């Protein structure tokens, strides 16, 4: 539930301690006394009073059993396999043939990436949804259509100069949030993907890609629109722009204004990089 709240954008605490709403809902005895004096007749004219309902029982939450993370050996295998790939085509072939992630057993297809391998902008989302799992392409549902329209406003499309992928390559059952183990396995391939594409700018769409790729605990609402960098294996770095996931914008249309500002920041940085390289 906490992970779901973070994904919805509620990533900041507003108090030091949780409030027991069940205890707060119980009416204090003093308030009952005042209420009786105000609406009941005098004591010499007794009126039958219904029995007060018992206070609600305290909410008891059973401790959750620790979920076993996939074997660290699987993570090491994924890293070794990804490192051995020297082209994007080899990487895609390796991902499609990799059986170390349990998500592959429940997904219909492997969703790798779409767009030119030499695109100047690489967008990384979270995981495939139902439409992506059915068609085998990233961001093809309603949120993907919004993403296409957004980037079209600054002259970018997945057919020409925009490449799109996800941290996770197989749809989690029921679109649940990927587990840490699943993420650790898949992100090894994502890191290699960035190194092979070497984009001019990396766009992280949503809270999960931001936390995973930047290894941070800060929420997307704090990091959105703030430039940072991603270090490549050879010591160079790629500018990174965190922004909201288009699915979030569909749920909260008021945030589209902030995403438009992010697009303008992206356009400005790309123009600066083009001038510097010419």
C-alpha positions in Angstrom: 0.0 0.0 0.0 2.9 2.4 0.8 4.5 1.7 -2.6 1.1 2.3 -4.3 0.7 5.7 -2.5 4.2 6.7 -3.6 3.4 5.8 -7.2 0.3 7.9 -7.0 2.4 10.9 -5.9 1.9 10.8 -2.2 5.6 10.7 -1.4 5.8 13.2 1.5 4.9 12.7 5.1 2.8 15.4 6.8 3.2 14.3 10.4 5.8 12.6 12.6 3.5 9.8 13.7 0.4 8.1 12.2 -3.0 9.0 13.5 -5.3 6.3 14.8 -8.5 7.3 13.1 -10.4 4.5 14.9 -9.5 5.9 18.3 -10.2 9.4 17.2 -13.7 8.4 16.0 -14.7 7.3 19.4 -16.8 10.1 21.1 -15.2 11.3 24.3 -17.1 10.8 27.5 -17.2 14.6 28.3 -18.8 15.2 24.9 -21.5 12.6 25.7 -22.2 14.2 29.0 -22.6 17.6 27.5 -24.8 16.2 24.7 -27.1 14.4 27.3 -27.5 17.6 29.3 -28.5 19.6 26.2 -31.1 17.3 24.7 -32.4 15.0 27.5 -35.2 15.9 29.9 -34.5 16.3 33.6 -33.6 13.3 35.8 -37.0 13.3 37.4 -38.6 12.4 34.0 -36.6 9.3 33.1 -36.4 8.5 29.4 -35.2 5.1 28.2 -31.9 5.5 26.6 -30.5 3.0 24.1 -27.3 1.2 25.1 -24.2 2.9 23.8 -22.5 0.8 21.1 -19.2 -0.6 22.1 -16.1 1.4 20.9 -14.6 0.0 17.7 -12.0 -2.6 18.1 -8.5 -1.5 17.6 -7.2 -2.3 14.1 -4.8 -5.2 14.3 -2.4 -5.6 11.4 -0.6 -8.9 11.2 3.1 -8.6 10.5 3.8 -9.3 6.8 6.1 -12.2 6.1 9.3 -11.2 4.4 9.2 -11.7 0.7 12.2 -13.6 -0.6 14.1 -11.7 -3.2 15.2 -13.6 -6.3 18.5 -15.3 -6.0 21.5 -12.8 -6.1 23.0 -15.3 -8.6 20.2 -14.4 -11.1 21.1 -10.7 -10.7 24.8 -11.6 -11.3 23.8 -13.7 -14.4 21.8 -10.8 -15.8 24.7 -8.4 -15.3 27.2 -10.7 -17.0 24.9 -11.4 -19.9 24.2 -7.7 -20.4 27.9 -6.7 -20.2 28.7 -9.3 -22.9 26.4 -7.5 -25.4 28.1 -5.1 -27.8 25.1 -3.9 -29.8 21.5 -3.1 -29.1 20.4 -6.0 -31.2 22.5 -8.4 -29.1 21.0 -6.9 -26.0 17.5 -7.4 -27.2 18.3 -11.0 -28.2 19.8 -11.6 -24.7 16.7 -10.2 -23.0 14.3 -12.3 -25.0 16.3 -15.4 -24.3 16.8 -14.7 -20.5 14.6 -16.9 -18.2 15.9 -15.6 -14.9 13.0 -13.2 -14.1 9.8 -14.8 -12.9 7.7 -12.2 -14.6 8.5 -13.7 -17.9 6.5 -16.8 -17.0 3.3 -14.9 -16.5 3.7 -12.3 -19.3 2.5 -12.8 -22.8 5.4 -11.1 -24.6 8.8 -9.5 -24.0 8.6 -5.7 -24.3 12.0 -4.3 -25.1 12.1 -0.9 -26.8 10.9 1.1 -29.8 12.6 3.9 -31.7 16.0 4.4 -33.4 19.0 3.0 -31.6 20.8 6.3 -32.2 18.0 8.5 -31.0 19.2 11.6 -29.0 16.5 11.1 -26.4 15.9 7.9 -24.5 12.7 7.7 -22.3 12.5 5.1 -19.6 9.2 4.1 -18.0 8.3 1.5 -15.4 6.8 -1.6 -16.9 4.6 -2.8 -19.7 0.8 -2.7 -19.2 -1.9 -4.8 -20.7 -1.7 -3.1 -24.2 2.0 -3.3 -24.2 2.0 -7.0 -23.2 -0.4 -7.7 -26.0 1.4 -5.8 -28.8 5.0 -6.3 -27.6 5.8 -2.5 -27.7 6.3 0.0 -24.9 3.9 2.9 -24.3 1.2 1.9 -26.8 -1.9 2.3 -24.6 -3.7 5.6 -23.7 -0.7 6.8 -21.7 1.6 6.0 -24.6 -0.6 8.0 -27.0 -0.3 11.0 -24.6 3.4 10.6 -24.5 3.6 10.7 -28.3 1.5 13.9 -28.4 3.6 15.5 -25.7 6.9 14.9 -27.5 5.4 15.8 -30.9 5.0 19.4 -29.6 8.8 19.7 -29.4 9.5 17.9 -32.7 10.3 14.4 -31.4 8.7 11.0 -32.4 9.6 7.4 -31.9 9.8 7.0 -35.7 12.7 9.5 -36.1 14.5 10.7 -33.0 12.9 9.3 -29.8 13.6 5.9 -28.2 11.3 4.4 -25.5 11.8 1.5 -23.1 11.0 0.5 -19.6 13.0 -0.7 -16.5 11.0 -3.9 -16.6 10.5 -5.9 -19.8 7.6 -8.2 -18.8 4.2 -7.1 -17.5 3.8 -7.8 -13.7 0.5 -9.7 -13.0 -2.3 -7.3 -12.5 0.0 -4.4 -13.3 1.3 -4.6 -9.7 4.5 -2.8 -8.8 7.6 -4.9 -9.6 9.4 -6.4 -6.6 12.9 -5.3 -5.7 14.3 -8.6 -6.9 12.6 -8.3 -10.3 13.8 -4.7 -10.6 17.4 -5.7 -9.7 17.4 -8.3 -12.5 15.9 -6.2 -15.2 17.8 -3.0 -14.4 21.1 -4.7 -15.3 19.9 -4.8 -18.9 18.6 -1.3 -18.7 22.0 0.0 -17.6 23.6 -1.7 -20.6 20.9 -0.3 -22.9 21.8 3.2 -21.9 25.5 2.6 -22.5 24.9 1.2 -26.0 22.5 3.9 -27.1 24.4 6.7 -25.4 21.6 9.3 -25.8 22.2 13.0 -25.5 19.4 13.2 -22.8 17.8 10.6 -20.6 14.2 11.2 -19.6 12.9 9.2 -16.6 9.1 9.0 -16.6 7.7 8.2 -13.2 8.7 7.4 -9.7 9.9 3.9 -10.2 12.4 4.7 -13.0 13.7 7.7 -11.0 14.3 5.7 -7.8 15.8 2.8 -9.8 18.1 4.6 -12.2 19.2 7.3 -9.9 19.3 5.1 -6.8 17.5 7.7 -4.7 14.7 7.7 -2.1 13.5 11.2 -3.0 10.0 11.4 -4.5 9.1 12.3 -8.1 7.4 15.5 -6.9 10.7 16.8 -5.6 12.9 15.7 -8.4 10.6 16.5 -11.4 12.0 19.2 -13.6 15.4 19.2 -11.9 18.4 18.3 -14.1 20.7 15.6 -12.8 23.1 13.2 -14.5 23.6 9.5 -15.1 27.2 8.2 -15.1 28.2 5.8 -17.8 30.8 3.0 -17.4 33.5 4.9 -19.2 33.3 7.9 -16.8 31.2 10.1 -19.0 27.7 11.2 -18.0 24.3 11.8 -19.6 22.0 14.6 -18.6 18.8 13.2 -16.9 15.4 14.9 -16.6 12.9 13.3 -14.3 9.3 13.9 -15.1 5.8 12.6 -14.4 4.6 9.4 -16.0 1.9 10.1 -18.6 -0.4 7.7 -16.8 -0.2 10.0 -13.8 -1.1 13.0 -16.0 -4.2 11.2 -17.1 -5.3 10.8 -13.5 -4.3 14.3 -12.5 -4.7 16.6 -15.5 -3.7 19.6 -13.4 -0.1 18.4 -13.5 0.2 18.7 -17.2 1.3 22.3 -16.8 4.4 21.1 -14.9 5.1 18.4 -17.5 4.9 21.1 -20.3 7.6 23.0 -18.4 9.7 19.9 -18.4 9.3 19.5 -22.1 10.5 23.1 -22.6 13.5 22.4 -20.4 14.2 19.3 -22.5 13.9 21.2 -25.7 16.2 24.0 -24.5 18.9 21.5 -23.3 18.8 19.6 -26.7 19.2 22.8 -28.6 22.2 23.7 -26.4 23.8 20.3 -27.0 23.2 20.6 -30.7 25.0 23.9 -30.8 27.9 22.6 -28.7 28.4 19.6 -31.0 28.2 21.6 -34.3 
